[in-house]
Amino acid sequence: MERVPAVILGAGVVLGVFFAVTQNVFMGISIFIILLTVAMCLQIMGETRDLPEVSCRLSDDAKAVIVANGGNAPAKDIHVALVPMDIEFDIPELGADEEYAHPLASMATELKVAATYANSSGQTYKHTWRLSSLDENDPLKPMFPMFSWKKDD
């Protein structure tokens, strides 16, 4: 753990014990609960520090594959393979919140994309996606509709 969060957590423990002994036990317990919440937040922030998140999708006209990095770190050495089209390409680096569009020779109806990439520490990741030009991605569509879902005809 870094120095500043450790000092803050140490000061919180001292204040919690002080208030529990001198003032009120419940005040010390509530300071301890807040301290545990801060410690968990710092732990989660530390685990997700160097984490790229690469995703692939087809462009609106299905003539390009768009590779996007939605993570909080740059993705390096990205290798993308388009399975039925027998196309492979490499991207040296894709920064956080950046996109790269690879043009295709013809429109793609359905394809499978396999991508491997690494973060700045060298940890490698591998993902596969099934892409379709006819796929309807409606973010408001419920996963388990209780009533009839409105369809546009």
Residue, then its C-alpha position, 0 to 999 in steps of 0.5 A: m500500500e502507498r504511504v499516504p493511504a497508510v497514514i490516513l488509515g493509521a490516523g483513523v485507527v488512532l482516532g477510532v480507539f481514542f473516541a471509543v475509550t474517551q467519548n462513546v463506544f458507538m462513535g468509535i465503532s462508527i469511525f471504525i466502520i467508515l475506516l473499513t469502507v475507505a480501506m476497501c475503496l483503496q483496495i479496489m482502486g489499487e486492483t483496477r489501476d493498470l487495467p485496459e479493456v479492449s472491445c471490438r464492434l462493427s461500424d454502422d456500414a459494416k465496412a470496418v472493425i472498430v477496436a476501442n479501449g475503454g479501460n483506464a490504461p493503454a493497451k499494448d501489442i494488440h493482435v486482432a484476428l477476424v476468423p471467417m475473413d482470414i484477416e489479421f492486423d496488429i495495433p502497437e498501442l491504443g490509449a485509454d478511451e481511444e478507438y482504431a478503425h480497420p477498414l475491410a475490403s467488403m461488408a461483413t455480415e457475421l464474423k468472430v473477432a479474437a483479440t490479444y493485448a497486454n497492459s504496461s506491466g506485460q500481463t496479457y489478456k485474450h477476448t473473443w466477440r461475435l459480431s453481426s451487422l444485423d445485430e440489434n443492440d438496444p441498451l434499454k431492452p430488459m433482460f427478462p421482460m415482464f410485459s410485452w416489449k415494444k418493437d418497431d415495425 
